[in-house]
């Protein structure tokens, strides 16, 4: 199994990097699930290579490492960016384009 950031995101419609105790991560997961998508969730606090993954996320420009969302293998950002897509009405099209939802 490829445990690099690229490998963890590859071929998955929606990926969320989270921490099990993070309330914003829970909010992001709930929003994605509410559309019927089934995200792949990586709980960094439960991963052996979490330091490697966190460094890779920081290199993307993340100050706060979690939550971090990828849709269709594209880096979306964190909770603020995801909520902005929701408000602008662009979240559902992103999920459809990634084939995370069909409706």
N, C-alpha and C positions, 0 to 999 in steps of 0.2 A: 504494500500500500504506500502510495506517495503521500508523505506527511508534510510536504511543503505547502505554503499558502495556495499556490496555483493548483497543486494536486488535490487539495481539499475542496476547492471550488469547482474544478473541472467536471463537466457533464451533469451538473446539478442545477435545476431551475432557480432555486432560492437557497441561499446559505446565510445563516446568522451566526456570528461569533458572539458568545454571551458569557456571562458568569451566572451561576445558579442563584446567587443572592442579589442580583442587580434588578431593581424594580423597573428601570427603563428597558432592560433586555426583555423582561416579562411583557411589558407593554408592546414592544415591537413584535414579539412572537405572537401575541394575541391578535394584533392587527392583521398580520399575514395570514394566520389561521382563520380569521373571520371571513376571508374571501374564499376559503376552501383550498388554499394552497397547503402543501405539506413540506415545510422547509426542512432542510438539513440543519440541525443545530449542533454547534460545537461549544460545549461548556468548557471554557479555557481553564477554569479552576479544577477540572477533572482530567486534564490532558497532560501527559508526561512531557510533551514538547511545547508547552505553553509559552515558555520564554522565546523560543524561536518564532512562533506564530505572532506573539505580541510585538516583537521587533519588526516583523514584516508588515504588520498593520500600522505601526508608527511610521514606517517608511512611506506609506500611502498618504500620510499627512494627518493621521488621527492623533489628537491629543488624548482623548478618552478612548481607550481601546475597545470597550464594549458599550453598547452593542455596535457591531459593524455588520452591514448588510450588503450582500451581492445578489443581484437579480440577473439571470441570464449570463452569468460569469462576469458581469459588469459591476464594478465597485459603485455602490449607491451612496454610502456614507453611514452615518449613525441615525439616532432617533430623530433629530431635527430635520435631516434631509429626507428621511422616509415620511415624516409627517407633512413636510412641504409638498412632496409628491401627492400625498393623500388630499391635501387641501386644494391643490391645483387640478386634481382629477387625472393625474398622469400615472398613478400607481397601478390601477387596473390594466391600462394598456401595457405597462411594463411587465406585469405578471402574465398577461396573455401572450405577449411577444416571446417570453421565456418559456412558454408552454407549462407554466405553473398552474394556470387555471384555464378553463375552456369556455366559460360563460361570460 
